[in-house]
Amino acid sequence: MHPPTDDIVPSLPPSVPRVPRHRLSRWIGRAVLRLGGWRVVGEFPDLPRVVLIGAPHSSNWDGIWGFAAKLALGLDIRILGKHQLFWGPLGPLMRALGIIAINRGAASGVVGQMAQQFRGADRFWLGIAPEGTRKPVARWKTGFWKIAHAAQVPVLPVYFHYPDRVIGIGPPFATSHDMEADLVRLREWYRPWQGKHHGTD
């Protein structure tokens, strides 16, 4: 593990998308992480476009610590949400939280919609939980790989390790033409890290 640049989170390189005017939100995020005893370790790659995956996902607490880290870093990262959630006053709130409306019934499909988002943006980070559920799974969902491969952007693995209360940043992973082999390599990389309910549920 690389040491962080301060006691809670590392700094972001120049190419990484940031949230403008985020001093208060960064303070809130750092306060939540500090109260929980969590920190972010490792070095973010200086890349403008990535598909970030977070695992192991075993608890709703993952979302709390992950969102606190996002605020503390001032990182502008987007996540996917059903377009039905964006009705009325919820729309502006969802967008403010970095949630992207996805129409699963569209002809282009989710992969096509997200690949188009990447192609149309100079800086775009997308966050996905590859397990797709809090329960242990034998196979990850493959959507994140398909999006990264279609958009020709790297996968950035990030882990939750509850024994040390650490959110860690791994090295960027370039997809090959062998999806199954790529998934095996990524699962193997995640093997040492333990979620809140490691090996249960």
C-alpha positions, 0 to 999 in steps of 0.5 A: 500500500502507498502512503496517503498524502495526508491522514485521510485521502490522497491528492488527485492528479491533474487529469482526474475530474473534480467537483467545482467549489467543493470545500464544504463537501470535502470537509464533510467527507473527511469528517465522516471518514475520520469519525469512522476511522477510515482512510483512502490509500494508494495513488490515483492514476492521472487519467481523464476517463476510467471505469472504476469498480468497487469491491468487495460489496457486502454491506450498505455501509460500503456506499456510506464510506464510498460516498464520504471518500468521494466528497473528501476527495472532491472527485467527480465520479458518476454512477448509474441509476434507472431513468424512472428515478428522475421524476419531478423534484428528484431529477436535480437531486439525482444529478447533483449526486452524480447519478446518470439516468439509464434507459434499459429499454433503449435500443443502444442498451446500457453499454452503448449509452455509456460508451457514448457518454465516454466518447463525448466527454474529455473527462469522465469517471464511472463507478460500478459495483461489479458484484451487483449485490451485497451477497457473495457471488460466484460470478461478477456481472460483466457490464463494467468490462463491456463498457470499458472495452467498448469505450476503450478506457481502463478499469480502475479497481478500488477495494474496501478492506474492513479489517483495516478500515481502508479504501484502496486504489489499485493499478489501472487494468486494460481490457483484452479481447478475452473477457473471462481471462480478464475477470479471473485476473481481477477477481484474483487481485481482489482476493486479499481484501475483506468486506464487512461480511466477509464469507457470510450472507 
